[in-house]
Amino acid sequence: MRGRTVVAATGPFPLPEGEGKEPIPLILSKGAHLVVDPDQLGLTDSALVLPETSDDRVMFLVPWRGHAIVGTTDTAYAEDPAHPVTDRDDVSYMIDEVQTYLDVPHLDVQAEWSGLRALASKGGTDTAKASRAHKIAELSDGYFQVAGGKLTGYRKIAEEVTDKVAKRLRARAKTRTDRVKLAGSDADERFRAVLQARAEDLGLPEHYPKRLVERFGVHAAGILDLIVMNPELGETLGDGSWTLAEVAFTARHECAATIVDFVQRRTRLAWFTADHGRSEAERIGRVMAAELGWDEARLTAELRRLEEELAAEGL
């Protein structure tokens, strides 16, 4: 496949080979997180900041969809970027920091995960001192590298690199990302009230519509439509925060192609359920098989792939 321009935004993974300038060097920083019961931390709807850790950083305790996230660490990482696993030192460090500030004699960790910051490096090895700013370089004519940055700034990063690509292509269109709303973002109070009433009529858990609109915005109505057409898709998953209708919806509209996609990425069943989605996997797979035309052999292979991915994540 050939194109007039190529943008390499590969995060922590190696850059595709290309001619021209040397790529921007990266330093990888691992950030580990814990999922715990918010009641153990006394969290309600507000996050807490631990203002100074033992290594001169800050930590956050954040309520999220009925759970709480504790994080994060900042340590150099040089192993497989596909599966940065949280280790016992990470867990002990975060629990110790929490117990320094809060009267929590025992913290019951429900799940844990790690992510990687791919930081643009100036040659140092101290991840805490490495800049979080992003960099964009044109390594050769039409071949751009994006390095560094943070998830919260992704639209600004995309705008800047797209402007550079447009200039290279001599395109006349102007940036408008600052005026384009995210898909589904127009869910006002009236929409939420109607969704709540519809969900009650369908016999869904009381908290389900709130969680649903958090994930899908106005597209949440389409998921209830699927349940109306096929009531079996109203079966809940986990603590009732998800339904089988979401499996069908994400396969049709969000490019979910595997059980792993749904359990780990389209939802957080892998981290928000006690068995990390294992007991739900076959029901999810049956719906996905119907949507994507899998046979029994493919379904079995996808169930095996899920188990392999959960094991690789330390779950």
Order of alpha helices (4+ residues) and beta strands (2+ residues): beta-beta-alpha-beta-beta-beta-beta-alpha-beta-beta-beta-alpha-alpha-alpha-alpha-beta-beta-alpha-alpha-alpha-alpha
